[in-house]
Amino acid sequence: MASSSSSSSSLLLLTLLSLSFLTNPSHSTTTTNCSSQTFSKNRIFQTCSNLPQLNSSLHWTYNPSNSSLSLAFQATPPNPKGWIAWAINPTSKGMIGSQSLIAFHQPNGSMTVQTFDIQAYGPIKESRISIQVSDLEAEFSDGLMRIFATVGVTNNATVLNQVWQVGGSVTGGVPDKHDFGPENLKAMGTVDLLQGETKQQQQQSNALERSKIEEARLFGSTTKHASKRRRQRLDSHEDPGKGVRALPREMRAYLEICKYENYSLLLK
């Protein structure tokens, strides 16, 4: 009887612990449906989509008569001192080439949204972008940041490459690098303005990208242990057939990341 009572008590305890875990907000992965989200100034958009990564959503109204897009992007930064970003990439898929809108708190506590033309891995700075943009505004409340904007759609395109991201800190008015977790690396895809759909980049493509990153990291690991002469040869720009310019694209990207993170052993 004592053994049976002990087993029953243990089972009850496990059940209670399981229920506690499931109802604990810190473990919840539920995302509010975008159709129930509301915005200040009675802003209303025709279409919305819950994006598949980073607890974010995109709302938009497309005006084909002037090929413009009125939008709201909402996401949860890692902390209130962080940042959120949404971008159109008119030339390719992914981060490089993205014409970005990034929102964050200014030193005085007010929100700002700035434009960034992302053309390389590494430190970024505010710059003009290749797409027309107006009505820029940013808000922060209840842990959520929001970007509002109207952007011009080039060449009357109705399917756009989009990239979105969040980061945890801003230094000197410039967003710091984001994490490189699975959600961060998958935060890209397309948005179909007419069909009202967003799609994540195909899993096969993601797997290929991960393999390239791993190959580049492996390359970097072996290069760290290379001789000084080999490193000098690697960083040489004297011969167009040798050096960094002759490396595969993903390896050059790895070198850019290393340079950004000050891996002086690799680049000096």
Buried (B, 14 or more C-beta within 10 A) or exposed (E): EEEEEEEEEEEEEEEEEEEEEEEEEEEEEEBEEBEEBEBEEEBEBEBBBBBBBBBBBBBBBBEEEEBBBBBBBBBBBBEEEBBBBBBBBBEEBBBBBBBBBBBBBEEEEEBBBBBBBBEEBEEBEEEEBEBEBEEBBBBBEEEBBBBBBBBBBBEEEBEBBBBBBBBBBBEEEBBBBBEEEEBBBBBBBBBBBEEEEBBBBEEEEBEEBEEBBEBBBEBBEEBEEBEEEEBEBBEEEEEEEEBBEEBEEBBBBBBBBBBEEEBEEBBE
